[in-house]
Amino acid sequence: MSERVNLVWFRSDLRTADNPALLAASREAGATVAVFLVAEKQWQSHFWSAAKRNLQARQLRDLAARLDKLGIPLLIREAPRFRASPRVLLGLTGKMPVVSLWFNREYGLDERQRDRAVEHQFADAGIAVHTRDDQCILRPGTVRTQSDEMYKVFTPFKRKWMEQLETSGWQPLPSPEPQARPELDADTELPEVETDTSAPGQDWAAGEDAAQQRLQDFANERLQRYHQWRDRPDVAGTSGLSPYLALGILSARQCLAAVLDDEQGAPVAAGEGAMTWRNELIWREFYRHLLWHHPELCKGEAFKPDLDSVTWRDDDQAFAAWCEGRTGFPLVDAAMRQLVSTGWMHNRLRMVTAVFLTKHLMIDWRRGEQFFMEHLIDGDFASNNGGWQWSASTGADAAPYFRIFNPILQSRKFDPDGVFIRRHVPELESLERPTIHMPDPDTAARLNYPEPMVDAKVAARKAKTAFAEARGRYAEASA
Ligand SMILES: Cc1cc2nc3c(=O)[nH]c(=O)nc-3n(C[C@H](O)[C@H](O)[C@H](O)COP(=O)(O)OP(=O)(O)OC[C@H]3O[C@@H](n4cnc5c(N)ncnc54)[C@H](O)[C@@H]3O)c2cc1C
């Protein structure tokens, strides 16, 4: 066993290529050993879905095999809650000569508290801790307004982000060089994490190769027309890479490198498609930067304080109908059933269903946010919270204060032939357009499909009033 061990702690960066902490540790003198902590109770309290847990467990096998080829053992340890992490990690230092700990930063509130505790306890033990930024292409905190603040809306953030990209040296990093595998005591390696094979999301194969393959296929086959097809749930127009990005099986830098042809960030020949896709990656960055600046978002606070006191309806039956895809609005129902059965939902439909819950049903966005986390394979706090607050009009959004979609018009526009609805709502399989977007009461009854649970226009008017009242109350209270 080497005299010096550099310990790399894997979290949401489950890959060997373009992993800043892993690469830096591997370049230090001594042996590299990797560790992953299973934080089952903590993940439950963060509402991680079975689908996400399952992909993570499958990915850990791929990671262990890849690290093994590099001569780096992966230890898997249990630390049911984050507060156990310092103790479990320090426990390893008693079994091998650890001289340093390396990890890539995470930006959630609990994650930051956990990491501070680890840093303090390692400092007390005289062991160096080194951190790196990995999750974003540009480090949170570095894209700021002229008055040195975080942007509150996307477009100026994007402009500044693009400007800074040019000089940032953002390119993906190589994998570490293979090393001589250190000999560990027999009791240091635990069996693999259990996997639940009944979880949805088995379509996403684990492994860095599978993620890279999907990225290449997307770049070669669909990127060019991304801007035309990205809003159509009936067509495979988007990349489907979000589960890989959420767990760090793929990095945002690797994604950007696949669509840009030089370090200055000029799009490849694919042109508008590539530029539009790059913008989506910037949305992802925007929400992570917001979280870094506003960790209180993790406590369920609305980003816009004037809309934190909207009077939400406490209606469990209506919430259950939304969750189960029984609202009587075919596109909303198809989307919710897609979520529950596959663990994934198309972006346009995430917006439609979130607006429907918060505006048409007037149910608190936090309930929807949690339900999404409980089912999404790509569940990611920053993007999910950002998307929910954007849809509920309480978030970082340039729109004045009220955003609403008519679910029937959205259906006609984005699933014109009803292909997507037919795929997920078998009761409506026999219907053609235009009926499939909103069957008349007789047809719905005959097909055993529910009646619309609200009148969309009346509900929209009521919601507008409720939001205006909340603003009024806030203005009065702060006068
Ligand atoms: C209410 C709501 C909840 C959401 N919850 C999540 C979530 O938990 N996890 C998650 O990864 N995304 C979330 N999103 C964002 C978006 O819907 C998904 O990232 C996207 O649908 C993933 O599909 P894709 O990989 O095919 O995306 P593509 O269109 O191929 O985009 C490429 C990548 O860019 C990022 N991206 C795309 N759109 C957005 C966006 N609007 N905001 C932030 N990042 C984006 C994703 O990482 C995505 O994989 C949410 C959006 C809304 C409106």
The ligand as an SDF file (V2000), in Angstrom:
LIG
                    3D

 53 58  0  0  0  0  0  0  0  0999 V2000
  -41.8480   22.3170  -13.9710 C   0  0  0  0  0  0  0  0  0  0  0  0
  -40.5060   21.8860  -14.5250 C   0  0  0  0  0  0  0  0  0  0  0  0
  -39.7220   20.9820  -13.8220 C   0  0  0  0  0  0  0  0  0  0  0  0
  -38.4650   20.5870  -14.3130 C   0  0  0  0  0  0  0  0  0  0  0  0
  -37.7120   19.7010  -13.5900 N   0  0  0  0  0  0  0  0  0  0  0  0
  -36.4840   19.3300  -14.0410 C   0  0  0  0  0  0  0  0  0  0  0  0
  -35.6790   18.4330  -13.3010 C   0  0  0  0  0  0  0  0  0  0  0  0
  -36.0260   17.9860  -12.1860 O   0  0  0  0  0  0  0  0  0  0  0  0
  -34.4810   18.0570  -13.8470 N   0  0  0  0  0  0  0  0  0  0  0  0
  -34.0460   18.5380  -15.0480 C   0  0  0  0  0  0  0  0  0  0  0  0
  -32.9510   18.1630  -15.4990 O   0  0  0  0  0  0  0  0  0  0  0  0
  -34.7780   19.4090  -15.7510 N   0  0  0  0  0  0  0  0  0  0  0  0
  -35.9830   19.8190  -15.2980 C   0  0  0  0  0  0  0  0  0  0  0  0
  -36.7390   20.6900  -16.0320 N   0  0  0  0  0  0  0  0  0  0  0  0
  -36.1720   21.2670  -17.2720 C   0  0  0  0  0  0  0  0  0  0  0  0
  -36.4750   20.4790  -18.5660 C   0  0  0  0  0  0  0  0  0  0  0  0
  -37.8240   20.1920  -18.6450 O   0  0  0  0  0  0  0  0  0  0  0  0
  -35.6690   19.1950  -18.6920 C   0  0  0  0  0  0  0  0  0  0  0  0
  -34.3140   19.4560  -18.4430 O   0  0  0  0  0  0  0  0  0  0  0  0
  -35.7840   18.6100  -20.1120 C   0  0  0  0  0  0  0  0  0  0  0  0
  -37.1290   18.3180  -20.3900 O   0  0  0  0  0  0  0  0  0  0  0  0
  -34.9420   17.3640  -20.2090 C   0  0  0  0  0  0  0  0  0  0  0  0
  -35.1070   16.7590  -21.4590 O   0  0  0  0  0  0  0  0  0  0  0  0
  -33.9060   16.6600  -22.4980 P   0  0  0  0  0  0  0  0  0  0  0  0
  -32.7040   16.1280  -21.8310 O   0  0  0  0  0  0  0  0  0  0  0  0
  -34.4250   15.9550  -23.6930 O   0  0  0  0  0  0  0  0  0  0  0  0
  -33.6610   18.2050  -22.8110 O   0  0  0  0  0  0  0  0  0  0  0  0
  -32.9990   18.9480  -24.0660 P   0  0  0  0  0  0  0  0  0  0  0  0
  -34.0480   19.7980  -24.6570 O   0  0  0  0  0  0  0  0  0  0  0  0
  -32.2770   18.0410  -24.9560 O   0  0  0  0  0  0  0  0  0  0  0  0
  -31.9810   19.9450  -23.3360 O   0  0  0  0  0  0  0  0  0  0  0  0
  -30.6340   19.5590  -23.0210 C   0  0  0  0  0  0  0  0  0  0  0  0
  -30.3640   19.7340  -21.5480 C   0  0  0  0  0  0  0  0  0  0  0  0
  -30.4940   21.0990  -21.1810 O   0  0  0  0  0  0  0  0  0  0  0  0
  -31.0310   21.1900  -19.8640 C   0  0  0  0  0  0  0  0  0  0  0  0
  -32.3230   21.8790  -19.9350 N   0  0  0  0  0  0  0  0  0  0  0  0
  -33.2050   21.8670  -20.9500 C   0  0  0  0  0  0  0  0  0  0  0  0
  -34.2640   22.6660  -20.6810 N   0  0  0  0  0  0  0  0  0  0  0  0
  -34.0530   23.1640  -19.4480 C   0  0  0  0  0  0  0  0  0  0  0  0
  -34.7850   24.0410  -18.6020 C   0  0  0  0  0  0  0  0  0  0  0  0
  -35.9450   24.5910  -18.9830 N   0  0  0  0  0  0  0  0  0  0  0  0
  -34.2920   24.3040  -17.3860 N   0  0  0  0  0  0  0  0  0  0  0  0
  -33.1170   23.7950  -16.9770 C   0  0  0  0  0  0  0  0  0  0  0  0
  -32.3630   22.9710  -17.7440 N   0  0  0  0  0  0  0  0  0  0  0  0
  -32.8290   22.6570  -18.9600 C   0  0  0  0  0  0  0  0  0  0  0  0
  -31.2240   19.7690  -19.3600 C   0  0  0  0  0  0  0  0  0  0  0  0
  -30.1010   19.4070  -18.6010 O   0  0  0  0  0  0  0  0  0  0  0  0
  -31.3140   18.9820  -20.6530 C   0  0  0  0  0  0  0  0  0  0  0  0
  -30.9460   17.6330  -20.5060 O   0  0  0  0  0  0  0  0  0  0  0  0
  -37.9990   21.1140  -15.5390 C   0  0  0  0  0  0  0  0  0  0  0  0
  -38.7960   22.0320  -16.2450 C   0  0  0  0  0  0  0  0  0  0  0  0
  -40.0290   22.4180  -15.7430 C   0  0  0  0  0  0  0  0  0  0  0  0
  -40.8630   23.3970  -16.5200 C   0  0  0  0  0  0  0  0  0  0  0  0
  1  2  1  0
  2  3  1  0
  2 52  2  0
  3  4  2  0
  4  5  1  0
  4 50  1  0
  5  6  2  0
  6  7  1  0
  6 13  1  0
  7  8  2  0
  7  9  1  0
  9 10  1  0
 10 11  2  0
 10 12  1  0
 12 13  2  0
 13 14  1  0
 14 15  1  0
 14 50  1  0
 15 16  1  0
 16 17  1  0
 16 18  1  0
 18 19  1  0
 18 20  1  0
 20 21  1  0
 20 22  1  0
 22 23  1  0
 23 24  1  0
 24 25  2  0
 24 26  1  0
 24 27  1  0
 27 28  1  0
 28 29  2  0
 28 30  1  0
 28 31  1  0
 31 32  1  0
 32 33  1  0
 33 34  1  0
 33 48  1  0
 34 35  1  0
 35 36  1  0
 35 46  1  0
 36 37  1  0
 36 45  1  0
 37 38  2  0
 38 39  1  0
 39 40  1  0
 39 45  2  0
 40 41  1  0
 40 42  2  0
 42 43  1  0
 43 44  2  0
 44 45  1  0
 46 47  1  0
 46 48  1  0
 48 49  1  0
 50 51  2  0
 51 52  1  0
 52 53  1  0
M  END
$$$$
